[in-house]
Amino acid sequence: MKRLLHIIATPRGDDSRTLKVTAAFLEVFRKKYPSCYIDTLDLFAEKLPALTEKQVDGKYVLLSGKGLTGKLEKSWSEIAKTIERFISADGYLISTPMWNFSVPYPLKHYIDVILQPKYLFRYTENGAEGLVKGKKMVVITSRGGDYSQISPLRSYDFEEPYLRAVFGFIGITDINFINAQPMDALGPLVREDKIALAKEAAKIVANVF
Ligand SMILES: Cc1cc2nc3c(=O)[nH]c(=O)nc-3n(C[C@H](O)[C@H](O)[C@H](O)COP(=O)(O)O)c2cc1C
């Protein structure tokens, strides 16, 4: 692997539980791919392009199968750059907490910016076709509660199914999730225990990435 895009969707820096688990992944990953360039995209620190009327108009032009010209092309330059950065990676690592049962808003914003026809998917006679092929993704999340299979909260997890659907739609189907949970609901002892478990899982996933 030559280039890993690491997308960070927590604003909590060193206090972040998600990033603690991520550090364990990266430790093993760096040993496995010492010459891999890790491009870090901190969604709370970097400014994402807006999607206002002009850019949305551009999206509909692309959806109709035409190309962008003139003012529309110009208003798309930042979006195109953001997509190029995404496409240029060979693999993806997303570090995101759960916010209100789904993803924090900058990650939704990022997804709205990059998921564009002609770039990441296209419509064919047989329906939509993802254009990002043969790439792996790891998603590391942490959650205040427990949304694992045996939990009564399971059906409230709109984070993992959402991310699987969105990235599956563009062709990324090889996705491993490592969910550290519960981080808040059962206190600090359980939290530390679950972070340690998630770190072990992250190291195993990094070894086969
Ligand atoms: C705005 C906000 C919304 C949250 N929503 C949820 C939620 O819906 N479900 C949940 O289990 N935890 C929720 N949490 C708790 C976080 O998911 C949890 O504390 C997580 O470990 C934070 O990760 P971080 O330390 O990497 O930022 C929320 C936290 C914040 C700040």
The ligand as an SDF file (V2000), in Angstrom:
LIG
                    3D

 31 33  0  0  0  0  0  0  0  0999 V2000
  -22.5840   15.3590   20.1990 C   0  0  0  0  0  0  0  0  0  0  0  0
  -22.4440   13.9600   20.7630 C   0  0  0  0  0  0  0  0  0  0  0  0
  -23.4100   13.0090   20.4650 C   0  0  0  0  0  0  0  0  0  0  0  0
  -23.2910   11.7170   20.9440 C   0  0  0  0  0  0  0  0  0  0  0  0
  -24.2440   10.7860   20.6060 N   0  0  0  0  0  0  0  0  0  0  0  0
  -24.1220    9.5190   21.0520 C   0  0  0  0  0  0  0  0  0  0  0  0
  -25.0840    8.5270   20.6760 C   0  0  0  0  0  0  0  0  0  0  0  0
  -26.0330    8.7480   19.9390 O   0  0  0  0  0  0  0  0  0  0  0  0
  -24.9160    7.2730   21.1630 N   0  0  0  0  0  0  0  0  0  0  0  0
  -23.8700    6.9350   21.9750 C   0  0  0  0  0  0  0  0  0  0  0  0
  -23.7610    5.7810   22.3720 O   0  0  0  0  0  0  0  0  0  0  0  0
  -22.9360    7.8580   22.3290 N   0  0  0  0  0  0  0  0  0  0  0  0
  -23.0350    9.1200   21.8800 C   0  0  0  0  0  0  0  0  0  0  0  0
  -22.0800   10.0510   22.2160 N   0  0  0  0  0  0  0  0  0  0  0  0
  -20.9180    9.6110   23.0290 C   0  0  0  0  0  0  0  0  0  0  0  0
  -19.6860    9.3170   22.1690 C   0  0  0  0  0  0  0  0  0  0  0  0
  -19.9990    8.4720   21.0770 O   0  0  0  0  0  0  0  0  0  0  0  0
  -18.6090    8.6360   23.0090 C   0  0  0  0  0  0  0  0  0  0  0  0
  -18.3190    9.3650   24.1630 O   0  0  0  0  0  0  0  0  0  0  0  0
  -17.3470    8.4050   22.1900 C   0  0  0  0  0  0  0  0  0  0  0  0
  -16.4770    7.5490   22.8850 O   0  0  0  0  0  0  0  0  0  0  0  0
  -16.6160    9.7120   21.8890 C   0  0  0  0  0  0  0  0  0  0  0  0
  -15.5160    9.4270   21.0610 O   0  0  0  0  0  0  0  0  0  0  0  0
  -14.1750   10.3160   21.0280 P   0  0  0  0  0  0  0  0  0  0  0  0
  -13.6280   10.3110   22.4300 O   0  0  0  0  0  0  0  0  0  0  0  0
  -13.2960    9.6330   20.0620 O   0  0  0  0  0  0  0  0  0  0  0  0
  -14.5980   11.6810   20.5770 O   0  0  0  0  0  0  0  0  0  0  0  0
  -22.1940   11.3610   21.7780 C   0  0  0  0  0  0  0  0  0  0  0  0
  -21.2200   12.3370   22.0730 C   0  0  0  0  0  0  0  0  0  0  0  0
  -21.3380   13.6090   21.5740 C   0  0  0  0  0  0  0  0  0  0  0  0
  -20.2720   14.6310   21.9100 C   0  0  0  0  0  0  0  0  0  0  0  0
  1  2  1  0
  2  3  1  0
  2 30  2  0
  3  4  2  0
  4  5  1  0
  4 28  1  0
  5  6  2  0
  6  7  1  0
  6 13  1  0
  7  8  2  0
  7  9  1  0
  9 10  1  0
 10 11  2  0
 10 12  1  0
 12 13  2  0
 13 14  1  0
 14 15  1  0
 14 28  1  0
 15 16  1  0
 16 17  1  0
 16 18  1  0
 18 19  1  0
 18 20  1  0
 20 21  1  0
 20 22  1  0
 22 23  1  0
 23 24  1  0
 24 25  2  0
 24 26  1  0
 24 27  1  0
 28 29  2  0
 29 30  1  0
 30 31  1  0
M  END
$$$$
